[in-house]
Amino acid sequence: MVSEALKRLWHKLGSPRWFFALTTPWVTGFGCAALILLLWGTVWGLAFAPADYQQGNSFRIMYVHVPAAMLAQSLYIGMGVAGFVGLVWRMKLADVAISASLPLGMLVTALALFSGSVWGAPTWGSWWEWDGRTVSTLVLFFLYVGIFALREAILDSTLRARASALIAMVGTINIPIIKYSVEWWNTLHQPASFSLTEKPAMPSEMWLPLLVMALGFYCFAAFVVLLRMRAEILQREMHARWVMQWITERRVA
Amino acid sequence: MYFDTFAEFLQMGKHGFYVWLAYGATGLVLLWSWMSARSMLAGVEKQLTEQAEITARGAKQTPAHQTSESGASDES
């Protein structure tokens, strides 16, 4: 029973039309959730959370730096999974997902690096350190840029999909390196602020805003990636009857 | 509220420059990502509307091709 249902779901997932209809209500949902969470988390983190006894107020950069870094890695993992699915099952949606995640992933990785640098200046006394985590995150950024450039360069859509799927998949090797970099190399970067198994070392009035911001970043990512995926689907299926019907209904409404 | 005055809030101790730089960059990144995704969708929709209009016009000129099931040709 369950396996049958799962199999049906899997087949449906391959259909851009089904995905498009399914996600229509999700866009507004994720968009509103992102707006509320990000505003709430920003005000809480900037104005209400207590300052760090060692770092003072510069620690507030954490509320944008940590979620940006988490998202940078999660989006890459998502691209890696999509790449695997695309290569093994030749699912069209997989390539749509990769192309929709790329711009945001690239930008948030840059943001993680930049905000880390801005945080490092008053804390470490240097804008850039060749630290294990900063270097592995820089590699992540180059992976994003590489796939982006590759997609711009290859005109054949099948080849473009396969090449970017392959790099996305292989590049996920870098993710555990980023994660364990703070343990493998004895460096300046502080260890993880959050973990699923342990209680945070910070008091709750410091880490709760971080949780809100992280959730906000993830909802924002879902919102933007869905918008881009839907645009990409319409573009690719331009001549399909269901797209023509959709646009006609939209013009009437 | 952690700060006593608005001026203190802006100063962030002595770290105002760093904090506002990081938050400003975050705001820009999020805003740009949202706007570019929106304009991408709007661009495709515009293209589709033009395409639908051409199809509708074509269907009117040659009534033989007009079919009742196609949504585009029903449009006036």
Interface residues (C-beta under 8 A of the other chain):
Chain A: L38 T42 L46 A47 F48 A49 P50 A51 G56 N57 S58 R60 I61 V64 H65 A68 P103 L104 L107 V108 A110 L111 F114 S115 V118 W119 A121 P122 F220 F223 V224 L227 R228 R230 A231 L234 Q235 M238 R241 V243 M244 Q245 I247 T248 E249 R250 R251 V252
Chain B: M1 Y2 F3 F9 M12 G13 K14 H15 G16 Y18 V19 L21 A22 Y23 A25 T26 V29 L30 W32 S33 W34 S36 A37 R38 M40 L41 G43 V44 E45 Q47 L48 T49 Q51 A52 T55 S70 G71 A72 D74 E75
